[in-house]
């Protein structure tokens, strides 16, 4: 069970980091009435964290399924 808890904690941390980067990214957008092209500053980091969260989520789901 401790392995599950470690994976869950890692998932929570990665998800929190991803949320922080998304917030920082959105704060840098300047709103106007004209079309705005957004150049992501944290794109690679956000993609990496998204992938990590998806992988950890799959592991947790597999663990849940194996317990049934």
C-alpha positions as CSV (number, residue, x, y, z in Angstrom):
1,X,0.0,0.0,0.0
2,X,2.9,2.4,0.6
3,X,3.9,2.2,-3.0
4,X,0.4,3.4,-3.9
5,X,0.7,6.3,-1.5
6,X,4.1,7.3,-2.9
7,X,2.6,7.2,-6.5
8,X,-0.4,9.2,-5.4
9,X,1.8,11.8,-3.7
10,X,4.0,12.1,-6.8
11,X,0.8,12.5,-8.9
12,X,-0.4,15.3,-6.6
13,X,2.9,17.1,-6.7
14,X,3.1,16.9,-10.5
15,X,-0.5,18.0,-10.8
16,X,0.1,21.0,-8.5
17,X,3.2,22.0,-10.5
18,X,1.2,21.8,-13.7
19,X,-1.5,24.0,-12.2
20,X,1.1,26.5,-11.1
21,X,2.6,26.7,-14.6
22,X,-0.8,27.0,-16.2
23,X,-1.6,29.9,-13.8
24,X,1.7,31.6,-14.6
25,X,1.2,31.2,-18.3
26,X,-2.3,32.7,-18.2
27,X,-1.1,35.6,-16.1
28,X,1.3,36.7,-18.8
29,X,-1.5,37.1,-21.4
30,X,-2.3,40.7,-22.1
31,X,-6.0,41.0,-23.0
32,X,-7.0,43.2,-25.9
33,X,-9.7,43.5,-28.5
34,X,-7.3,42.4,-31.2
35,X,-6.2,38.8,-32.1
36,X,-3.4,37.7,-29.7
37,X,-0.9,35.1,-30.5
38,X,0.2,33.3,-27.4
39,X,3.8,32.1,-27.2
40,X,4.0,29.5,-24.4
41,X,6.8,30.1,-22.0
42,X,6.3,26.8,-20.1
43,X,5.1,24.7,-23.0
44,X,7.6,21.9,-22.7
45,X,7.5,21.7,-18.9
46,X,3.7,21.7,-19.1
47,X,3.7,18.9,-21.7
48,X,6.1,16.8,-19.6
49,X,4.1,17.3,-16.5
50,X,0.9,16.4,-18.3
51,X,2.5,13.2,-19.6
52,X,3.7,12.4,-16.2
53,X,0.3,12.9,-14.6
54,X,-1.3,10.7,-17.3
55,X,1.2,7.9,-16.7
56,X,0.8,8.1,-13.0
57,X,-3.0,8.1,-13.4
58,X,-2.9,5.0,-15.5
59,X,-0.7,3.3,-12.9
60,X,-3.2,4.2,-10.1
61,X,-6.1,3.0,-12.2
62,X,-4.3,-0.3,-12.9
63,X,-3.6,-0.7,-9.2
64,X,-7.3,-0.1,-8.4
65,X,-8.4,-2.6,-11.0
66,X,-6.0,-5.2,-9.6
67,X,-7.5,-4.8,-6.2
68,X,-11.0,-5.6,-7.4
